[in-house]
């Protein structure tokens, strides 16, 4: 195995089906542009989805037995830095990874270890057959001494730096592991899809012509994976009401269905459910689902749209790459608010918010935006300006600063 400057550990490296893998792929591409090579250590099955020779199948799964080949493979990379990308679901909710930094150091690994925590604060070890009071005591006892973390074991306490993507995760780690505060860094994510330069007027005409819609139609666009948690049923019911009074309105559902969270059979079933719902509501000629599209085509569809909408069942925060993508494309946005609200989002000036699962509120908000051009322009300008702080050049700059702070050589 040839030397690599940075070795990444990724639970499942399928960028088209997993947001964390998509993020990691973007980060690797940007580092490569700066002359920093990297490779990915992941499962053998994940390598079947790529021809990239720098994506290495190292383990069958993420069980305890898989740590031995993983540790061997990491040592063979001779990497200057190891960067673990962690979200519980991408590792099949297995906990063996929480021992990795500790075992690596015990086997002679001396290079820095960095962990990016994409999810935190909701998932803990609850083994069967052991009294929960004892487990709670054990978690608390070790955490107070800074030996381990109640949720992620040795993953954080044995890392040289920890990266979070949101303020709530950052604060939770500060609260639980105050002695690690200096090691915790927050780097917000960026848009899932960057803006492809194009003539917006031409894009508007081309997309409407392609879909058989007249030039004066107003397109409302949803962007993201089509999943049951995204509030699409609420959106369809609300749009049915809107269409009665605004027959020029059209709805675009931009995105695929199949992901690691919704595999093929379930994805097909859900796609068919949405198709049936659209037909049942009499919206067949005014709602279009694109299916999975590459970044360039997504950007073109968004350039052709007038309003963005994200009615997620659990609300929208700045952890949503879909939200940042709509912002980057300069769309006025209607989104469901999270509970508690995202502290970084000033909803009153950036996004028009509605309660989750409330079709009447969503219909009213859509109607207001469709009939109020100045409000559209205000929200579009505000979100576009706000999105400038969430860009990949900034993300890579921040990573490089952290890498160098733990001893990674300057370029």
Buried (B, 14 or more C-beta within 10 A) or exposed (E): BEEBBBBBBBBBBBBBBBBBBBBBBBBBEBBEEEEBBBBBBBBEEBBEBBEEEBBBBBBEEBEEEBBEEBBEBBBBBEBBBBBBBBBBBBBEEBBBBBBBBBBBEEEEBEBBBBBBBBBBBEBEBEEEEEEEEEBEEBBEEBBEEEEBBBBBBBBBBBBBBBBBBBBBBBBBBEEBBEEBEEBBBBBBBBBBBBBBEBEBEEBBEBBBEEBEBEEEBBBBBBBBBBBBEBBBBBBBBBBBBBBEEBEEBBBBBBBBBBBBBBEEEBBEEBBEEBEEBBEEBEBEEBBBBBEBBEBEBBBBBBBBBBBBBBBBBEBBBBBBBBBBBBBBBBBBBBBBBBEEBBEBBEBEEBBBBBEBBBBEBBBBBBBEBBEEEEBBEEBBEBBBEBBEEBBBEBBBEBBBEBBEBBEBEEE
